[in-house]
Amino acid sequence: MNTTAPPTIDLRSDTVTRPTAAMRAAMAAAEVGDDVYGDDPTVNRLQSRLAERFGFEAGLFFGSGTQSNLAALMAHCARGDEYLVGQEAHTYKYEQGGAAVLGSIQPQPLENEPHGGIAIEALERAIKPDDVHFARTRLLALENTIGGRVLPPEYQREATEFAHARGLRTHLDGARIYNAMIKRRTDERTVAAGFDSVSVCLSKGLGAPAGSVLLGDRALIGAALRWRKALGGGLRQVGILAAACLHALDHHVARLAEDHEHAERLAAGLRALGLAAPVPQTNIVYVDIPAPHVAPLAAHLRARGIVATVGMRTRLVTHLDVPREAVERTLAAFREYPGWSA
Ligand SMILES: *Cc1c(COP(=O)(O)O)cnc(C)c1O
């Protein structure tokens, strides 16, 4: 008797991907050394490869994107400095306020525009004059993609030029920068243009089990290296993870386009059911679920092996472990939900 249940479909995040057999083989074969001594050849290869691709002098490996962003903010800003950041930004909202808590850096959160950036006029108003009353405004931090949206290229240019003209540095939280690059059909240098530092995650849609790389000039990366040690992020034979990251860069970048197609297909299917699910730009679908349906729909999906963060604004994320059949199965489950007609 064949009673094999269909595999679980996990749409909570693109962080849930598991390393493929080929990635595990690359990890097992990795040449390693003690990275605190700078001796891990695989880590060094990953850092220099990303630095070269994105057009920076240097790169630095981190175990998480949160730590990479925090070290970047601490390298750019001193105690009593301030950074301008969107209300919806990961560094501001989803990283335990680390810049303030651990870095003594004051965030100046500003409203995000519908396109994901911050209006130039809002930035202009938020920059503090050189006066003893105020924190020193030092840095503009943006995010791409943000909530699945790709920063408009003309906004990227305008905002980074504005910041530099006002003496600010610029940081990009590029946890999903490869999704933005693939969507824009461009290259690493273009999508990173105008930023003094970029944090790239390999553990989201690219499918590595862990790993982020911070990119910047030698002075910034030198400062970040010190903070990484203080934050407990100096790791030893971590080439095992860097090998997974290199494998992801070789094999999982172009295929992000599939995740984007799957997200579009999912949103279109949900709209066909009369639900509000705007056309996604990349791999994140948002769908509004009327409050009375939230709990029963979550249970209905769970019973069909579909794990999702169901709420009034439900987020469904496509990734490496969501093949086309999984998209169809998810849509079928939404269709079979008996509550819509009620
Ligand atoms: C996931 C993510 C990070 C980093 O998260 P970690 O879980 O610490 O790796 C940073 N910024 C954004 C926008 C993210 O989505």
PDBQT file of the ligand as one rigid body, heavy atoms in Angstrom, charges set to zero:
ROOT
HETATM    1  C1  LIG A 401      16.368  37.951   6.206  1.00  0.00    +0.000 C 
HETATM    2  C2  LIG A 401      16.713  39.381   6.123  1.00  0.00    +0.000 A 
HETATM    3  C3  LIG A 401      17.841  39.896   6.769  1.00  0.00    +0.000 A 
HETATM    4  C4  LIG A 401      18.783  39.065   7.592  1.00  0.00    +0.000 C 
HETATM    5  O1  LIG A 401      18.192  38.141   8.373  1.00  0.00    +0.000 OA
HETATM    6  P1  LIG A 401      18.976  36.965   9.103  1.00  0.00    +0.000 P 
HETATM    7  O2  LIG A 401      17.852  36.074   9.469  1.00  0.00    +0.000 OA
HETATM    8  O3  LIG A 401      19.658  37.569  10.246  1.00  0.00    +0.000 OA
HETATM    9  O4  LIG A 401      19.931  36.351   8.138  1.00  0.00    +0.000 OA
HETATM   10  C5  LIG A 401      18.106  41.224   6.615  1.00  0.00    +0.000 A 
HETATM   11  N1  LIG A 401      17.335  42.014   5.864  1.00  0.00    +0.000 NA
HETATM   12  C6  LIG A 401      16.257  41.558   5.208  1.00  0.00    +0.000 A 
HETATM   13  C7  LIG A 401      15.472  42.474   4.353  1.00  0.00    +0.000 C 
HETATM   14  C8  LIG A 401      15.903  40.226   5.327  1.00  0.00    +0.000 A 
HETATM   15  O5  LIG A 401      14.832  39.785   4.679  1.00  0.00    +0.000 OA
ENDROOT
TORSDOF 0
